[in-house]
Amino acid sequence: MWYEDVVCQLNKEQVYTRQQIYEALVNEKPELTYNSFKWIISKMVDNGIISRKQRGEYVLQSNPISEKQIYKPLMNEQLQEISEKIEARFPHVNFVCFASIQLNEFLNHLIGRNTIFVMVEKYALDFVFRFLQEETTLNILLKPSEKEWDAYCTGDNIVMLNLVSESPKSIDEYHGMCIEQLLVDIVAEKNFQYLYSRSELPYIFKNADKSYLIDYVRLLRYARRRGKADEVKKYIGGYEGAYTR
């Protein structure tokens, strides 16, 4: 396709905005409309010609960034079942499911005991909590304190927490946690901090950045929402373009 030939001649080491790619294509075909361009850029992403670095920014396939993957959390049967039950009973409620062992790919010291976290928007949290009490045999804790965590989190558990409004969303069908929310919540959410040593945080961010595409603008917007932007910046400050835009 003509548009692929144009894009493949661009600098493979550079990050391009949507507007810059549009201008490159218009130089070749001045009659190109922006609506047609939106279809073209979507097609090039689907075909692997370019990859999204973060919102509104793209790199060519041979750029090292393009080798990174979109984060898709591993969802076991137990997590899928819980997600499906909540979705069926509360189809209009926003919620996120997260299993503590999903952190293991980023950690040096692995988590052995699995805890399932269900984060639900505030107004519906109590309703979902009562519903899951009837639908599962697992021990369920509602926003536990540190003392309650130490006393009752002895095996597989479900921990119910508030979902912060305007949290970044995953496209996962089972309401998995996107990488941007994960990296902020391991800093901001006290119940996550019981899972690992704080000394692991630099490794978590480094390992995540090495493997996955991370929208740092989106990440920092959520970190500010949680009042943790300054702390999060300590862990992403070494990554190119992390918070300079």
Biotite code that builds the C-alpha atoms (Angstrom):
import biotite.structure as struc

atoms = struc.array([
    struc.Atom([0.000, 0.000, 0.000], chain_id="A", res_id=1, res_name="MET", atom_name="CA", element="C"),
    struc.Atom([1.203, 3.503, -0.786], chain_id="A", res_id=2, res_name="TRP", atom_name="CA", element="C"),
    struc.Atom([0.798, 4.723, 2.797], chain_id="A", res_id=3, res_name="TYR", atom_name="CA", element="C"),
    struc.Atom([2.919, 1.853, 4.138], chain_id="A", res_id=4, res_name="GLU", atom_name="CA", element="C"),
    struc.Atom([5.693, 2.769, 1.679], chain_id="A", res_id=5, res_name="ASP", atom_name="CA", element="C"),
    struc.Atom([5.623, 6.372, 2.950], chain_id="A", res_id=6, res_name="VAL", atom_name="CA", element="C"),
    struc.Atom([5.676, 5.448, 6.617], chain_id="A", res_id=7, res_name="VAL", atom_name="CA", element="C"),
    struc.Atom([8.441, 2.861, 6.207], chain_id="A", res_id=8, res_name="CYS", atom_name="CA", element="C"),
    struc.Atom([10.726, 5.638, 4.928], chain_id="A", res_id=9, res_name="GLN", atom_name="CA", element="C"),
    struc.Atom([10.395, 7.577, 8.195], chain_id="A", res_id=10, res_name="LEU", atom_name="CA", element="C"),
    struc.Atom([13.095, 7.572, 10.865], chain_id="A", res_id=11, res_name="ASN", atom_name="CA", element="C"),
    struc.Atom([12.923, 4.223, 12.654], chain_id="A", res_id=12, res_name="LYS", atom_name="CA", element="C"),
    struc.Atom([14.436, 5.658, 15.839], chain_id="A", res_id=13, res_name="GLU", atom_name="CA", element="C"),
    struc.Atom([11.915, 8.469, 16.226], chain_id="A", res_id=14, res_name="GLN", atom_name="CA", element="C"),
    struc.Atom([8.578, 8.669, 17.991], chain_id="A", res_id=15, res_name="VAL", atom_name="CA", element="C"),
    struc.Atom([5.853, 10.244, 15.829], chain_id="A", res_id=16, res_name="TYR", atom_name="CA", element="C"),
    struc.Atom([2.594, 11.927, 16.769], chain_id="A", res_id=17, res_name="THR", atom_name="CA", element="C"),
    struc.Atom([-0.600, 11.245, 14.815], chain_id="A", res_id=18, res_name="ARG", atom_name="CA", element="C"),
    struc.Atom([-0.332, 14.708, 13.282], chain_id="A", res_id=19, res_name="GLN", atom_name="CA", element="C"),
    struc.Atom([3.235, 14.094, 12.073], chain_id="A", res_id=20, res_name="GLN", atom_name="CA", element="C"),
    struc.Atom([2.234, 10.839, 10.382], chain_id="A", res_id=21, res_name="ILE", atom_name="CA", element="C"),
    struc.Atom([-0.786, 12.536, 8.841], chain_id="A", res_id=22, res_name="TYR", atom_name="CA", element="C"),
    struc.Atom([1.395, 15.330, 7.451], chain_id="A", res_id=23, res_name="GLU", atom_name="CA", element="C"),
    struc.Atom([3.839, 12.798, 5.968], chain_id="A", res_id=24, res_name="ALA", atom_name="CA", element="C"),
    struc.Atom([0.986, 11.056, 4.151], chain_id="A", res_id=25, res_name="LEU", atom_name="CA", element="C"),
    struc.Atom([-0.592, 14.326, 2.984], chain_id="A", res_id=26, res_name="VAL", atom_name="CA", element="C"),
    struc.Atom([2.734, 15.336, 1.431], chain_id="A", res_id=27, res_name="ASN", atom_name="CA", element="C"),
    struc.Atom([2.387, 12.245, -0.758], chain_id="A", res_id=28, res_name="GLU", atom_name="CA", element="C"),
    struc.Atom([-1.376, 12.549, -1.374], chain_id="A", res_id=29, res_name="LYS", atom_name="CA", element="C"),
    struc.Atom([-2.696, 16.077, -0.678], chain_id="A", res_id=30, res_name="PRO", atom_name="CA", element="C"),
    struc.Atom([-6.286, 14.925, -1.205], chain_id="A", res_id=31, res_name="GLU", atom_name="CA", element="C"),
    struc.Atom([-6.127, 12.583, 1.829], chain_id="A", res_id=32, res_name="LEU", atom_name="CA", element="C"),
    struc.Atom([-8.857, 13.447, 4.354], chain_id="A", res_id=33, res_name="THR", atom_name="CA", element="C"),
    struc.Atom([-8.392, 13.093, 8.080], chain_id="A", res_id=34, res_name="TYR", atom_name="CA", element="C"),
    struc.Atom([-11.247, 10.560, 8.276], chain_id="A", res_id=35, res_name="ASN", atom_name="CA", element="C"),
    struc.Atom([-9.467, 8.378, 5.712], chain_id="A", res_id=36, res_name="SER", atom_name="CA", element="C"),
    struc.Atom([-6.238, 8.834, 7.657], chain_id="A", res_id=37, res_name="PHE", atom_name="CA", element="C"),
    struc.Atom([-7.865, 7.510, 10.863], chain_id="A", res_id=38, res_name="LYS", atom_name="CA", element="C"),
    struc.Atom([-8.766, 4.319, 9.010], chain_id="A", res_id=39, res_name="TRP", atom_name="CA", element="C"),
    struc.Atom([-5.242, 4.081, 7.545], chain_id="A", res_id=40, res_name="ILE", atom_name="CA", element="C"),
    struc.Atom([-3.440, 4.483, 10.857], chain_id="A", res_id=41, res_name="ILE", atom_name="CA", element="C"),
    struc.Atom([-5.696, 1.886, 12.488], chain_id="A", res_id=42, res_name="SER", atom_name="CA", element="C"),
    struc.Atom([-4.936, -0.492, 9.614], chain_id="A", res_id=43, res_name="LYS", atom_name="CA", element="C"),
    struc.Atom([-1.178, 0.042, 9.954], chain_id="A", res_id=44, res_name="MET", atom_name="CA", element="C"),
    struc.Atom([-1.331, -0.731, 13.675], chain_id="A", res_id=45, res_name="VAL", atom_name="CA", element="C"),
    struc.Atom([-3.318, -3.905, 12.986], chain_id="A", res_id=46, res_name="ASP", atom_name="CA", element="C"),
    struc.Atom([-0.789, -4.962, 10.317], chain_id="A", res_id=47, res_name="ASN", atom_name="CA", element="C"),
    struc.Atom([2.210, -4.297, 12.553], chain_id="A", res_id=48, res_name="GLY", atom_name="CA", element="C"),
    struc.Atom([3.645, -1.487, 10.408], chain_id="A", res_id=49, res_name="ILE", atom_name="CA", element="C"),
    struc.Atom([3.590, 0.861, 13.379], chain_id="A", res_id=50, res_name="ILE", atom_name="CA", element="C"),
    struc.Atom([2.973, 0.410, 17.104], chain_id="A", res_id=51, res_name="SER", atom_name="CA", element="C"),
    struc.Atom([1.396, 2.695, 19.670], chain_id="A", res_id=52, res_name="ARG", atom_name="CA", element="C"),
    struc.Atom([3.929, 3.934, 22.202], chain_id="A", res_id=53, res_name="LYS", atom_name="CA", element="C"),
    struc.Atom([1.310, 5.747, 24.202], chain_id="A", res_id=54, res_name="GLN", atom_name="CA", element="C"),
    struc.Atom([-1.768, 7.811, 23.493], chain_id="A", res_id=55, res_name="ARG", atom_name="CA", element="C"),
    struc.Atom([-1.325, 9.700, 20.227], chain_id="A", res_id=56, res_name="GLY", atom_name="CA", element="C"),
    struc.Atom([2.278, 8.525, 19.691], chain_id="A", res_id=57, res_name="GLU", atom_name="CA", element="C"),
    struc.Atom([3.645, 5.829, 17.390], chain_id="A", res_id=58, res_name="TYR", atom_name="CA", element="C"),
    struc.Atom([6.883, 4.112, 16.425], chain_id="A", res_id=59, res_name="VAL", atom_name="CA", element="C"),
    struc.Atom([7.873, 2.100, 13.390], chain_id="A", res_id=60, res_name="LEU", atom_name="CA", element="C"),
    struc.Atom([7.978, -1.664, 13.620], chain_id="A", res_id=61, res_name="GLN", atom_name="CA", element="C"),
    struc.Atom([11.783, -1.837, 13.755], chain_id="A", res_id=62, res_name="SER", atom_name="CA", element="C"),
    struc.Atom([11.972, 0.656, 16.619], chain_id="A", res_id=63, res_name="ASN", atom_name="CA", element="C"),
    struc.Atom([12.948, -1.192, 19.850], chain_id="A", res_id=64, res_name="PRO", atom_name="CA", element="C"),
    struc.Atom([9.819, 0.155, 21.549], chain_id="A", res_id=65, res_name="ILE", atom_name="CA", element="C"),
    struc.Atom([7.638, -1.663, 19.030], chain_id="A", res_id=66, res_name="SER", atom_name="CA", element="C"),
    struc.Atom([8.953, -4.993, 20.341], chain_id="A", res_id=67, res_name="GLU", atom_name="CA", element="C"),
    struc.Atom([7.163, -4.414, 23.621], chain_id="A", res_id=68, res_name="LYS", atom_name="CA", element="C"),
    struc.Atom([3.805, -6.063, 24.191], chain_id="A", res_id=69, res_name="GLN", atom_name="CA", element="C"),
    struc.Atom([0.462, -4.802, 25.426], chain_id="A", res_id=70, res_name="ILE", atom_name="CA", element="C"),
    struc.Atom([0.040, -6.038, 28.986], chain_id="A", res_id=71, res_name="TYR", atom_name="CA", element="C"),
    struc.Atom([-2.570, -8.756, 29.323], chain_id="A", res_id=72, res_name="LYS", atom_name="CA", element="C"),
    struc.Atom([-2.793, -10.093, 32.879], chain_id="A", res_id=73, res_name="PRO", atom_name="CA", element="C"),
    struc.Atom([-2.999, -13.852, 33.271], chain_id="A", res_id=74, res_name="LEU", atom_name="CA", element="C"),
    struc.Atom([-6.537, -14.700, 34.349], chain_id="A", res_id=75, res_name="MET", atom_name="CA", element="C"),
    struc.Atom([-6.972, -18.101, 35.996], chain_id="A", res_id=76, res_name="ASN", atom_name="CA", element="C"),
    struc.Atom([-10.306, -19.938, 36.169], chain_id="A", res_id=77, res_name="GLU", atom_name="CA", element="C"),
    struc.Atom([-11.060, -18.691, 39.662], chain_id="A", res_id=78, res_name="GLN", atom_name="CA", element="C"),
    struc.Atom([-10.574, -15.072, 38.680], chain_id="A", res_id=79, res_name="LEU", atom_name="CA", element="C"),
    struc.Atom([-12.594, -15.496, 35.496], chain_id="A", res_id=80, res_name="GLN", atom_name="CA", element="C"),
    struc.Atom([-15.441, -17.105, 37.404], chain_id="A", res_id=81, res_name="GLU", atom_name="CA", element="C"),
    struc.Atom([-15.610, -14.256, 39.921], chain_id="A", res_id=82, res_name="ILE", atom_name="CA", element="C"),
    struc.Atom([-15.506, -11.677, 37.145], chain_id="A", res_id=83, res_name="SER", atom_name="CA", element="C"),
    struc.Atom([-18.283, -13.413, 35.199], chain_id="A", res_id=84, res_name="GLU", atom_name="CA", element="C"),
    struc.Atom([-20.509, -13.617, 38.280], chain_id="A", res_id=85, res_name="LYS", atom_name="CA", element="C"),
    struc.Atom([-20.140, -9.897, 39.012], chain_id="A", res_id=86, res_name="ILE", atom_name="CA", element="C"),
    struc.Atom([-20.623, -8.953, 35.354], chain_id="A", res_id=87, res_name="GLU", atom_name="CA", element="C"),
    struc.Atom([-23.809, -11.028, 35.116], chain_id="A", res_id=88, res_name="ALA", atom_name="CA", element="C"),
    struc.Atom([-25.322, -9.618, 38.322], chain_id="A", res_id=89, res_name="ARG", atom_name="CA", element="C"),
    struc.Atom([-24.076, -6.016, 38.012], chain_id="A", res_id=90, res_name="PHE", atom_name="CA", element="C"),
    struc.Atom([-23.629, -5.334, 34.283], chain_id="A", res_id=91, res_name="PRO", atom_name="CA", element="C"),
    struc.Atom([-23.390, -1.550, 34.698], chain_id="A", res_id=92, res_name="HIS", atom_name="CA", element="C"),
    struc.Atom([-20.925, -1.486, 37.612], chain_id="A", res_id=93, res_name="VAL", atom_name="CA", element="C"),
    struc.Atom([-17.260, -0.679, 37.006], chain_id="A", res_id=94, res_name="ASN", atom_name="CA", element="C"),
    struc.Atom([-14.914, -3.138, 38.685], chain_id="A", res_id=95, res_name="PHE", atom_name="CA", element="C"),
    struc.Atom([-11.433, -4.604, 38.353], chain_id="A", res_id=96, res_name="VAL", atom_name="CA", element="C"),
    struc.Atom([-10.185, -8.071, 39.311], chain_id="A", res_id=97, res_name="CYS", atom_name="CA", element="C"),
    struc.Atom([-6.554, -8.663, 40.247], chain_id="A", res_id=98, res_name="PHE", atom_name="CA", element="C"),
    struc.Atom([-4.700, -11.703, 41.608], chain_id="A", res_id=99, res_name="ALA", atom_name="CA", element="C"),
    struc.Atom([-1.610, -11.081, 43.731], chain_id="A", res_id=100, res_name="SER", atom_name="CA", element="C"),
    struc.Atom([0.383, -13.776, 41.893], chain_id="A", res_id=101, res_name="ILE", atom_name="CA", element="C"),
    struc.Atom([0.113, -11.609, 38.752], chain_id="A", res_id=102, res_name="GLN", atom_name="CA", element="C"),
    struc.Atom([2.898, -9.533, 40.309], chain_id="A", res_id=103, res_name="LEU", atom_name="CA", element="C"),
    struc.Atom([5.322, -12.460, 40.191], chain_id="A", res_id=104, res_name="ASN", atom_name="CA", element="C"),
    struc.Atom([6.567, -11.737, 36.680], chain_id="A", res_id=105, res_name="GLU", atom_name="CA", element="C"),
    struc.Atom([7.950, -8.423, 37.976], chain_id="A", res_id=106, res_name="PHE", atom_name="CA", element="C"),
    struc.Atom([9.311, -9.528, 41.369], chain_id="A", res_id=107, res_name="LEU", atom_name="CA", element="C"),
    struc.Atom([12.606, -11.007, 42.570], chain_id="A", res_id=108, res_name="ASN", atom_name="CA", element="C"),
    struc.Atom([10.927, -12.684, 45.552], chain_id="A", res_id=109, res_name="HIS", atom_name="CA", element="C"),
    struc.Atom([7.809, -14.475, 44.392], chain_id="A", res_id=110, res_name="LEU", atom_name="CA", element="C"),
    struc.Atom([4.400, -14.393, 46.062], chain_id="A", res_id=111, res_name="ILE", atom_name="CA", element="C"),
    struc.Atom([3.286, -17.882, 47.071], chain_id="A", res_id=112, res_name="GLY", atom_name="CA", element="C"),
    struc.Atom([-0.154, -17.284, 48.587], chain_id="A", res_id=113, res_name="ARG", atom_name="CA", element="C"),
    struc.Atom([-2.688, -15.958, 46.137], chain_id="A", res_id=114, res_name="ASN", atom_name="CA", element="C"),
    struc.Atom([-5.058, -13.171, 47.138], chain_id="A", res_id=115, res_name="THR", atom_name="CA", element="C"),
    struc.Atom([-7.794, -12.026, 44.782], chain_id="A", res_id=116, res_name="ILE", atom_name="CA", element="C"),
    struc.Atom([-8.576, -8.315, 44.846], chain_id="A", res_id=117, res_name="PHE", atom_name="CA", element="C"),
    struc.Atom([-11.909, -7.054, 43.570], chain_id="A", res_id=118, res_name="VAL", atom_name="CA", element="C"),
    struc.Atom([-11.996, -3.263, 43.230], chain_id="A", res_id=119, res_name="MET", atom_name="CA", element="C"),
    struc.Atom([-15.500, -1.849, 42.780], chain_id="A", res_id=120, res_name="VAL", atom_name="CA", element="C"),
    struc.Atom([-16.736, 1.716, 42.392], chain_id="A", res_id=121, res_name="GLU", atom_name="CA", element="C"),
    struc.Atom([-17.683, 3.055, 45.788], chain_id="A", res_id=122, res_name="LYS", atom_name="CA", element="C"),
    struc.Atom([-21.479, 3.200, 45.539], chain_id="A", res_id=123, res_name="TYR", atom_name="CA", element="C"),
    struc.Atom([-21.707, -0.506, 44.613], chain_id="A", res_id=124, res_name="ALA", atom_name="CA", element="C"),
    struc.Atom([-18.997, -1.976, 46.833], chain_id="A", res_id=125, res_name="LEU", atom_name="CA", element="C"),
    struc.Atom([-21.286, -3.161, 49.647], chain_id="A", res_id=126, res_name="ASP", atom_name="CA", element="C"),
    struc.Atom([-23.749, -4.720, 47.181], chain_id="A", res_id=127, res_name="PHE", atom_name="CA", element="C"),
    struc.Atom([-21.024, -6.671, 45.376], chain_id="A", res_id=128, res_name="VAL", atom_name="CA", element="C"),
    struc.Atom([-19.504, -7.700, 48.710], chain_id="A", res_id=129, res_name="PHE", atom_name="CA", element="C"),
    struc.Atom([-22.784, -9.201, 49.947], chain_id="A", res_id=130, res_name="ARG", atom_name="CA", element="C"),
    struc.Atom([-23.377, -10.854, 46.581], chain_id="A", res_id=131, res_name="PHE", atom_name="CA", element="C"),
    struc.Atom([-19.966, -12.573, 46.598], chain_id="A", res_id=132, res_name="LEU", atom_name="CA", element="C"),
    struc.Atom([-20.498, -13.736, 50.170], chain_id="A", res_id=133, res_name="GLN", atom_name="CA", element="C"),
    struc.Atom([-23.396, -15.805, 48.867], chain_id="A", res_id=134, res_name="GLU", atom_name="CA", element="C"),
    struc.Atom([-21.723, -16.893, 45.629], chain_id="A", res_id=135, res_name="GLU", atom_name="CA", element="C"),
    struc.Atom([-18.325, -18.124, 46.804], chain_id="A", res_id=136, res_name="THR", atom_name="CA", element="C"),
    struc.Atom([-16.873, -20.224, 49.603], chain_id="A", res_id=137, res_name="THR", atom_name="CA", element="C"),
    struc.Atom([-13.727, -18.101, 49.812], chain_id="A", res_id=138, res_name="LEU", atom_name="CA", element="C"),
    struc.Atom([-13.106, -15.891, 52.805], chain_id="A", res_id=139, res_name="ASN", atom_name="CA", element="C"),
    struc.Atom([-13.964, -12.280, 51.854], chain_id="A", res_id=140, res_name="ILE", atom_name="CA", element="C"),
    struc.Atom([-12.558, -9.196, 53.541], chain_id="A", res_id=141, res_name="LEU", atom_name="CA", element="C"),
    struc.Atom([-13.983, -5.718, 53.021], chain_id="A", res_id=142, res_name="LEU", atom_name="CA", element="C"),
    struc.Atom([-11.314, -2.983, 53.043], chain_id="A", res_id=143, res_name="LYS", atom_name="CA", element="C"),
    struc.Atom([-9.311, -4.774, 55.774], chain_id="A", res_id=144, res_name="PRO", atom_name="CA", element="C"),
    struc.Atom([-7.047, -2.939, 58.185], chain_id="A", res_id=145, res_name="SER", atom_name="CA", element="C"),
    struc.Atom([-3.480, -4.167, 58.696], chain_id="A", res_id=146, res_name="GLU", atom_name="CA", element="C"),
    struc.Atom([-4.578, -5.958, 61.869], chain_id="A", res_id=147, res_name="LYS", atom_name="CA", element="C"),
    struc.Atom([-7.445, -7.676, 60.017], chain_id="A", res_id=148, res_name="GLU", atom_name="CA", element="C"),
    struc.Atom([-5.101, -8.595, 57.167], chain_id="A", res_id=149, res_name="TRP", atom_name="CA", element="C"),
    struc.Atom([-2.637, -10.249, 59.548], chain_id="A", res_id=150, res_name="ASP", atom_name="CA", element="C"),
    struc.Atom([-5.412, -12.086, 61.390], chain_id="A", res_id=151, res_name="ALA", atom_name="CA", element="C"),
    struc.Atom([-7.569, -13.339, 58.531], chain_id="A", res_id=152, res_name="TYR", atom_name="CA", element="C"),
    struc.Atom([-5.527, -13.468, 55.309], chain_id="A", res_id=153, res_name="CYS", atom_name="CA", element="C"),
    struc.Atom([-4.152, -16.942, 55.950], chain_id="A", res_id=154, res_name="THR", atom_name="CA", element="C"),
    struc.Atom([-5.040, -18.674, 52.684], chain_id="A", res_id=155, res_name="GLY", atom_name="CA", element="C"),
    struc.Atom([-6.801, -17.888, 49.437], chain_id="A", res_id=156, res_name="ASP", atom_name="CA", element="C"),
    struc.Atom([-8.985, -14.841, 50.057], chain_id="A", res_id=157, res_name="ASN", atom_name="CA", element="C"),
    struc.Atom([-10.969, -12.192, 48.257], chain_id="A", res_id=158, res_name="ILE", atom_name="CA", element="C"),
    struc.Atom([-10.217, -8.641, 49.338], chain_id="A", res_id=159, res_name="VAL", atom_name="CA", element="C"),
    struc.Atom([-12.811, -6.025, 48.373], chain_id="A", res_id=160, res_name="MET", atom_name="CA", element="C"),
    struc.Atom([-11.597, -2.453, 47.820], chain_id="A", res_id=161, res_name="LEU", atom_name="CA", element="C"),
    struc.Atom([-12.897, 0.819, 46.422], chain_id="A", res_id=162, res_name="ASN", atom_name="CA", element="C"),
    struc.Atom([-12.136, 1.456, 42.757], chain_id="A", res_id=163, res_name="LEU", atom_name="CA", element="C"),
    struc.Atom([-10.866, 5.015, 42.415], chain_id="A", res_id=164, res_name="VAL", atom_name="CA", element="C"),
    struc.Atom([-12.995, 7.042, 40.018], chain_id="A", res_id=165, res_name="SER", atom_name="CA", element="C"),
    struc.Atom([-11.450, 7.682, 36.589], chain_id="A", res_id=166, res_name="GLU", atom_name="CA", element="C"),
    struc.Atom([-9.106, 4.713, 36.952], chain_id="A", res_id=167, res_name="SER", atom_name="CA", element="C"),
    struc.Atom([-7.491, 3.742, 33.630], chain_id="A", res_id=168, res_name="PRO", atom_name="CA", element="C"),
    struc.Atom([-9.392, 0.854, 32.073], chain_id="A", res_id=169, res_name="LYS", atom_name="CA", element="C"),
    struc.Atom([-8.185, -2.390, 30.564], chain_id="A", res_id=170, res_name="SER", atom_name="CA", element="C"),
    struc.Atom([-9.720, -3.793, 27.387], chain_id="A", res_id=171, res_name="ILE", atom_name="CA", element="C"),
    struc.Atom([-9.636, -7.244, 28.973], chain_id="A", res_id=172, res_name="ASP", atom_name="CA", element="C"),
    struc.Atom([-13.030, -8.964, 28.897], chain_id="A", res_id=173, res_name="GLU", atom_name="CA", element="C"),
    struc.Atom([-12.615, -10.219, 32.466], chain_id="A", res_id=174, res_name="TYR", atom_name="CA", element="C"),
    struc.Atom([-12.036, -6.740, 33.931], chain_id="A", res_id=175, res_name="HIS", atom_name="CA", element="C"),
    struc.Atom([-8.320, -7.291, 34.414], chain_id="A", res_id=176, res_name="GLY", atom_name="CA", element="C"),
    struc.Atom([-6.084, -4.498, 35.647], chain_id="A", res_id=177, res_name="MET", atom_name="CA", element="C"),
    struc.Atom([-4.184, -2.507, 33.018], chain_id="A", res_id=178, res_name="CYS", atom_name="CA", element="C"),
    struc.Atom([-0.451, -1.966, 33.485], chain_id="A", res_id=179, res_name="ILE", atom_name="CA", element="C"),
    struc.Atom([-0.830, 1.756, 34.284], chain_id="A", res_id=180, res_name="GLU", atom_name="CA", element="C"),
    struc.Atom([-3.255, 1.115, 37.139], chain_id="A", res_id=181, res_name="GLN", atom_name="CA", element="C"),
    struc.Atom([-1.148, -1.770, 38.402], chain_id="A", res_id=182, res_name="LEU", atom_name="CA", element="C"),
    struc.Atom([2.031, 0.311, 38.645], chain_id="A", res_id=183, res_name="LEU", atom_name="CA", element="C"),
    struc.Atom([0.276, 3.133, 40.471], chain_id="A", res_id=184, res_name="VAL", atom_name="CA", element="C"),
    struc.Atom([-1.740, 0.940, 42.814], chain_id="A", res_id=185, res_name="ASP", atom_name="CA", element="C"),
    struc.Atom([1.273, -1.044, 44.031], chain_id="A", res_id=186, res_name="ILE", atom_name="CA", element="C"),
    struc.Atom([2.506, 2.314, 45.320], chain_id="A", res_id=187, res_name="VAL", atom_name="CA", element="C"),
    struc.Atom([-0.802, 3.864, 46.396], chain_id="A", res_id=188, res_name="ALA", atom_name="CA", element="C"),
    struc.Atom([-2.948, 0.984, 47.673], chain_id="A", res_id=189, res_name="GLU", atom_name="CA", element="C"),
    struc.Atom([-1.991, -0.024, 51.209], chain_id="A", res_id=190, res_name="LYS", atom_name="CA", element="C"),
    struc.Atom([-3.453, -3.517, 50.869], chain_id="A", res_id=191, res_name="ASN", atom_name="CA", element="C"),
    struc.Atom([-1.121, -4.206, 47.936], chain_id="A", res_id=192, res_name="PHE", atom_name="CA", element="C"),
    struc.Atom([1.818, -3.194, 50.085], chain_id="A", res_id=193, res_name="GLN", atom_name="CA", element="C"),
    struc.Atom([1.303, -6.241, 52.290], chain_id="A", res_id=194, res_name="TYR", atom_name="CA", element="C"),
    struc.Atom([2.230, -8.448, 49.319], chain_id="A", res_id=195, res_name="LEU", atom_name="CA", element="C"),
    struc.Atom([5.845, -7.484, 48.692], chain_id="A", res_id=196, res_name="TYR", atom_name="CA", element="C"),
    struc.Atom([8.845, -5.603, 50.061], chain_id="A", res_id=197, res_name="SER", atom_name="CA", element="C"),
    struc.Atom([8.991, -1.898, 49.152], chain_id="A", res_id=198, res_name="ARG", atom_name="CA", element="C"),
    struc.Atom([12.597, -2.476, 48.077], chain_id="A", res_id=199, res_name="SER", atom_name="CA", element="C"),
    struc.Atom([11.165, -4.384, 45.098], chain_id="A", res_id=200, res_name="GLU", atom_name="CA", element="C"),
    struc.Atom([9.474, -1.300, 43.610], chain_id="A", res_id=201, res_name="LEU", atom_name="CA", element="C"),
    struc.Atom([12.383, -0.190, 41.359], chain_id="A", res_id=202, res_name="PRO", atom_name="CA", element="C"),
    struc.Atom([12.592, -3.716, 39.911], chain_id="A", res_id=203, res_name="TYR", atom_name="CA", element="C"),
    struc.Atom([8.839, -3.875, 39.320], chain_id="A", res_id=204, res_name="ILE", atom_name="CA", element="C"),
    struc.Atom([8.865, -0.655, 37.303], chain_id="A", res_id=205, res_name="PHE", atom_name="CA", element="C"),
    struc.Atom([12.041, -1.617, 35.439], chain_id="A", res_id=206, res_name="LYS", atom_name="CA", element="C"),
    struc.Atom([10.759, -5.077, 34.514], chain_id="A", res_id=207, res_name="ASN", atom_name="CA", element="C"),
    struc.Atom([7.368, -3.708, 33.462], chain_id="A", res_id=208, res_name="ALA", atom_name="CA", element="C"),
    struc.Atom([8.938, -1.070, 31.229], chain_id="A", res_id=209, res_name="ASP", atom_name="CA", element="C"),
    struc.Atom([11.270, -3.626, 29.664], chain_id="A", res_id=210, res_name="LYS", atom_name="CA", element="C"),
    struc.Atom([8.440, -5.901, 28.526], chain_id="A", res_id=211, res_name="SER", atom_name="CA", element="C"),
    struc.Atom([5.316, -3.801, 28.048], chain_id="A", res_id=212, res_name="TYR", atom_name="CA", element="C"),
    struc.Atom([4.064, -0.678, 26.348], chain_id="A", res_id=213, res_name="LEU", atom_name="CA", element="C"),
    struc.Atom([3.233, 1.819, 29.079], chain_id="A", res_id=214, res_name="ILE", atom_name="CA", element="C"),
    struc.Atom([1.346, 5.056, 28.577], chain_id="A", res_id=215, res_name="ASP", atom_name="CA", element="C"),
    struc.Atom([3.197, 7.227, 31.091], chain_id="A", res_id=216, res_name="TYR", atom_name="CA", element="C"),
    struc.Atom([0.905, 10.208, 30.537], chain_id="A", res_id=217, res_name="VAL", atom_name="CA", element="C"),
    struc.Atom([-2.062, 8.007, 31.450], chain_id="A", res_id=218, res_name="ARG", atom_name="CA", element="C"),
    struc.Atom([-0.117, 6.509, 34.358], chain_id="A", res_id=219, res_name="LEU", atom_name="CA", element="C"),
    struc.Atom([0.793, 9.877, 35.856], chain_id="A", res_id=220, res_name="LEU", atom_name="CA", element="C"),
    struc.Atom([-2.717, 11.224, 35.415], chain_id="A", res_id=221, res_name="ARG", atom_name="CA", element="C"),
    struc.Atom([-3.948, 8.343, 37.573], chain_id="A", res_id=222, res_name="TYR", atom_name="CA", element="C"),
    struc.Atom([-1.045, 8.761, 40.022], chain_id="A", res_id=223, res_name="ALA", atom_name="CA", element="C"),
    struc.Atom([-2.082, 12.395, 40.525], chain_id="A", res_id=224, res_name="ARG", atom_name="CA", element="C"),
    struc.Atom([-5.645, 11.215, 41.048], chain_id="A", res_id=225, res_name="ARG", atom_name="CA", element="C"),
    struc.Atom([-4.344, 9.020, 43.878], chain_id="A", res_id=226, res_name="ARG", atom_name="CA", element="C"),
    struc.Atom([-2.038, 11.713, 45.279], chain_id="A", res_id=227, res_name="GLY", atom_name="CA", element="C"),
    struc.Atom([1.089, 9.669, 44.486], chain_id="A", res_id=228, res_name="LYS", atom_name="CA", element="C"),
    struc.Atom([2.545, 11.421, 41.438], chain_id="A", res_id=229, res_name="ALA", atom_name="CA", element="C"),
    struc.Atom([5.756, 12.536, 43.167], chain_id="A", res_id=230, res_name="ASP", atom_name="CA", element="C"),
    struc.Atom([6.466, 9.069, 44.544], chain_id="A", res_id=231, res_name="GLU", atom_name="CA", element="C"),
    struc.Atom([5.689, 7.348, 41.247], chain_id="A", res_id=232, res_name="VAL", atom_name="CA", element="C"),
    struc.Atom([8.014, 9.746, 39.390], chain_id="A", res_id=233, res_name="LYS", atom_name="CA", element="C"),
    struc.Atom([10.905, 8.406, 41.469], chain_id="A", res_id=234, res_name="LYS", atom_name="CA", element="C"),
    struc.Atom([10.465, 5.031, 39.808], chain_id="A", res_id=235, res_name="TYR", atom_name="CA", element="C"),
    struc.Atom([9.851, 6.173, 36.225], chain_id="A", res_id=236, res_name="ILE", atom_name="CA", element="C"),
    struc.Atom([12.245, 9.128, 36.049], chain_id="A", res_id=237, res_name="GLY", atom_name="CA", element="C"),
    struc.Atom([14.889, 7.165, 34.155], chain_id="A", res_id=238, res_name="GLY", atom_name="CA", element="C"),
    struc.Atom([12.633, 6.125, 31.306], chain_id="A", res_id=239, res_name="TYR", atom_name="CA", element="C"),
    struc.Atom([12.624, 8.174, 28.126], chain_id="A", res_id=240, res_name="GLU", atom_name="CA", element="C"),
    struc.Atom([9.604, 10.420, 27.838], chain_id="A", res_id=241, res_name="GLY", atom_name="CA", element="C"),
    struc.Atom([8.186, 9.222, 31.137], chain_id="A", res_id=242, res_name="ALA", atom_name="CA", element="C"),
    struc.Atom([6.992, 12.599, 32.371], chain_id="A", res_id=243, res_name="TYR", atom_name="CA", element="C"),
    struc.Atom([8.578, 15.242, 30.184], chain_id="A", res_id=244, res_name="THR", atom_name="CA", element="C"),
    struc.Atom([5.513, 15.858, 28.014], chain_id="A", res_id=245, res_name="ARG", atom_name="CA", element="C"),
])
